Every structure is written in C-alpha cells, then in structure tokens.
Amino acid sequence: LRYLKEKDEYTGPWQVPYKRAKKNPLAPKRPMSSFLFFSKERRKAIKDKHPNMKNTEISSILGEQWRNATEEERRPHIEMEQRE
C-alpha cells in the first residue's frame, strides 16, 4: 500500500515537538505572597540548623510551619503582601 511505503521512507519527526511560548523578560513580576515572605525569613535558619537537608524537605517544613502558625505569627507577612 502507498501509505506503508511512504511511512517506511519518511525520515522526519513523527510528532511536531511542543514549543512553549517565551516569556517577555520585561514583563512585570507577580508580587510575593505572604507565605513567600514567611519562608524567605525562615529558610536560612532551617538551612543553618540542617545543612544536609534538601530544599524540598526544607520547603515541606516551611509549609507545615505556615499551616500551624497562629494569626499573630502570620499577620506581619500578610501585611507585607498587601503593601506590595
């Protein structure tokens, strides 16, 4: 059959690779969330205490601390987010 013959002779890519649109480097960045302010403040202390810990493990600890934080502990970070 013609289809099988052409398929055997074809040397190009079978699927066109997906190309993600490039972001404009001059576009404005999103403001930091209150959690990001919180983790930026505490990440170094955790890293100093546990120098061999992976970043993913540190992030999970920070997430747990944020979830368990009281409203008073969160308030300054929430205010920083609102100022931005």
Disulfide bonds with the S-S distance in Angstrom:
none
